[in-house]
Amino acid sequence: MATDDERIPSGTLFADFEVVSLLGEGGFGAVYRAQHVETGREVALKVLRAEVADNAEVVQRFFREADAVAQLRHPNIVEAVSMGND
């Protein structure tokens, strides 16, 4: 789990999103409630932990997961709206 110093504080701008609060975390990263700065759209922002972000295999798996989720359309599955490095 991330320490308080590793967590992204509320109000932080991360890419095009403003972090609102921490929703949950696991071994590879954390998920934050955030808002798109321009549209105000509420999103779940998934961020890799710094210590695994340098691992090419983990990063590739992260992007494969995002690609797979982007193909899904269902009311009970969160929609992937953006992905990238920041």
Order of alpha helices (4+ residues) and beta strands (2+ residues): beta-beta-beta-beta-alpha-alpha
